[in-house]
């Protein structure tokens, strides 16, 4: 290893360790509390490894049982470690795949950096419940790498195994059953006839997955985010997806009113804008075909989210392919390395500012939930078996999983269970009432809960807690 390469390796390793230490400080909020990968000591463990409504994620269920072995030590720390490790491995895979597609080293490096630190990956990397997204991407990229590097039977076996594991991590991992042949065709590694054969094989993988899944018993589960398809809603979600990916900036400072900071948004936008302009100007006749096919692959990987529910966190699903698209466009400047280095440095600076800000906001949100849980325990006074959490509706805005409402970071009472190592209360039931509900009606609901066998009632009004016993 040369001296310069050793210095780069040490620098990158140090930065990764610092990032991990910072992320380990983040506490659960919102969906983190009720995800399958949160601590689960339910004795009926089998049902969590089977399909639940619209999803089947046995690896998440396994993490839930592992976390329950020592919840205060393992949750969310184990999740954070595995998510960061998975993200870094995927970053390396993006770099290696870019080189395999014969991009220049600088283009492959740009792809890896774009995938690693683009602001739209942060809702996934900073969350506790993103194991499924992280590893669906990782195994999908491994499927693509297997397709590009292996031949014959070994290629098909490795490709199929990686796709099925990606799908068992999260359902949109099944998209990688058809993505690799399209990538191969885009870079003339296969002809049209072979493309048809490989697509048929990929469809066969999807059929096998569907057959196994439909043959298993499943639990009905309604997800309120999966609403009927609304065209205008999907147009808005798609616009957000495109903007946060190709115009990376601190969007929390633009759209989240409580912390709105227009100068900070404009600073991060202007710093990243040269990078976007450079990529747009690279679209020429000799790159348009490959760019269109890579964009098609990116859309395929995120298509389940577009059809069902598309949030900032779901942008992670298409980042592997969009990073390769960035590599393709950057490769047009392989003889202008100073330009690429300059605009990429500005992009890294913008992304770093946004990452630090998003980390701080996530840390504050999680800390609020912990403080509310500790106050609730102090006011409750002694362990209880059953608690009723009465939440007064909070109309405060939310920004992804980074800035959440107090009741969401409180986890509808689950934060108290976590603070007590899941020893008490054994049961937490929550109800949300409108802000117009009178105090008399709130007291009536509390008395009914106590009369119905609950040991106490926790009334949550934003970050204020009142306990009735």
Secondary structure, DSSP 8 states (H G I E B T S, - for coil): --HHHHHHHHHHHHHHHHHHHHHTT----GGGGTSTTS----S-GGGGGS-BTTB--HHHHHHHHHHHHSHHHHTTHHHHHHHHHHHHHHHHHHHHHHHHTT--HHHHHHHHHHHHH-GGGHHHHT-SS-HHHHHHHHHHHHHHHHHHH--HHHHHHHHHHHHHHHHHH-GGGGGHHHHHHHHHHHTTSS-HHHHHHHHHHHHHHHHHHHHHHHHS--B----TT-----HHHHHHHHHHHHHHHHS-S-THHHH-GGG--HHHHHHHHHHHHHHHHHHHHT--HHHHHHHHHHHHHHHHHHHHHHHS---GGGGGGGHHHHHHHHHHHHGGGTT-HHHHHHHHHHHHHHHHHHHHHHHHHHHHHHHHHHHHHHHHHHHH-S--SEEEEEEE------BTTTB--HHHHTGGGHHHHHHTTT-S-SEEEEEEE-TT--HHHHHHHHHHHHHTT-SEEEEEETTEEEEE-
